Amino acid sequence: MNTSLSELSALELAALIKRRKLSPVELMTYCIDRAHQLQPILNCFITICSDLALKEARRAEVALMKGEDGGILHGIPFTVKDIVHTKDVATSFGALPLKDFVPNDDAVAVARLRGAGAILLGKTTTPEFGSKCLTDSPLFGKTSNPWKLSRSCGGSSGGAAVAVAAGIAPLAVATDGGGSTRIPAACTGVVGIKQSLGLIPHSQAQDLFGNQTYVTPMTRHVEDTALMLDVMGGQHACDPWSSGYNPSNFSTNLASMASLRGTRIIAWSVPPGRPLSAAAAEVFEASLNRLSNLGASIELVDGKGMDIEPIWRTINHTVWRTRFADLAARFGPDLSDTFHRQLALAEDISAMAYQQAMFERSRLFLSVQAMFERCDFLAMPTVSRSALSIDHDLFSGIDIDGKHFDELRANWFPNTMPFNMTGHPAISLPCGFDHEGMPIGLQVVGPLRADQQLLKLSSLFERASGLLDQRPPISG
């Protein structure tokens, strides 16, 4: 098996295809074989589109031989989280009641990737309706972390992260409503961005104006993240927040930044009162030193005012209960107890409490905006410790360095939720490992609609970290 293909970026693979050094059929065959080989080990797919993907790859090869321009991603395989619509391919939302649901249309982001020549390899695992930070469901079981099979890959875009980390496909479409892209990216050592609100149109959002969920890219390389944003981004009539976004060129001159001289970064570890493992603290300090060595000035603050999980939960759980209460009543036994318990959390939330949370969301936005009046970026650990056990339960709390904390979300990823609510771009970058060899992520946040600058900093950090050659053992 040509293992080198799994180590190349989508940008490198596309260049090889364009120069006819690599056949789209050869690449797709490799990816399909790798998906089937690793699926019994990792369980990161709900559907592998073997026949359809090969058929599309053959078409791409014919077009290539004819000299036709198939797009910037001509023949490149990609995966889609099974919560995002794919035309004529089952989209189960990770839930048994919808296991046979087949959309009539692609989500806008998926359609744009296809339009650029990318080919759908398969649908990746997600907990029911992307409702938690762990990737398991009665529909498919549990998804393993390729760095250590006994550990979770995080969630809810766990399958997307694993497919990328394991080198099955270079590009993945994920989603992020509170950290669902960045958490699994940190757990599996890949790049996960939650871009500025509206940059990628969200064609499945139901509350268009109060939306805090995103359709996102997930890759192994920052250059591929930029490439996906180039293709997926730009205004669309389905999403009011996308208005004014023109097609972007994030991947152009991405590596042009040579230093961070003159760049101001405000950093904190976790909000006051929240835990941080010694390993995560050590890797975070090393990351700040790396940024400093690149020329940035670092201002350390305590993160006061950023502990907003109760606000996020009030908004998010009210949305979930409104969306899924009827479905849960009709298909109760087919849905997990954890999903039912989450819906129940919103039973007593009043309309006034919800609106108060929306007021708090506005105040949070203004607070973050004020930070950017005196800095260029924010930096913090993505999560407070490395990946949890694969058997971990959402309601069992979390252990960090021998201490138990009852609430999982507020104590594992307090740093991701704020930026879903404010709309600022936030990226999780691989930055090191704990003593067990498990990946740890650094989150960097940029000003609203400053995704280009955030990607350039991320590319520079990626090059300086020397982690691109690190690959998970998969069967370890």
CORTAFEN-V27773 format. One record per helix or strand. SS is the DSSP state (h for helix, s for strand). FROM is the first residue (numbers start at 0). LEN is the number of residues. If there is no record, write none. Layout:
# CORTAFEN-V27773
{{SS	FROM	LEN} {SS	FROM	LEN}}
This chain:
# CORTAFEN-V27773
{{h	2	5} {h	9	9} {h	23	19} {s	44	4} {h	49	16} {s	76	5} {s	85	1} {s	88	2} {h	95	3} {s	101	1} {h	107	8} {s	118	6} {h	127	3} {s	135	2} {s	140	2} {s	143	2} {s	147	5} {h	157	8} {s	170	6} {h	181	7} {s	190	4} {s	199	1} {s	213	6} {h	221	11} {s	233	1} {h	239	3} {h	253	3} {s	263	4} {h	277	16} {s	296	4} {h	308	22} {h	331	3} {h	336	8} {h	350	21} {s	376	5} {s	388	1} {h	393	3} {s	397	3} {s	402	3} {h	407	5} {h	413	9} {s	425	8} {s	438	8} {h	450	15}}
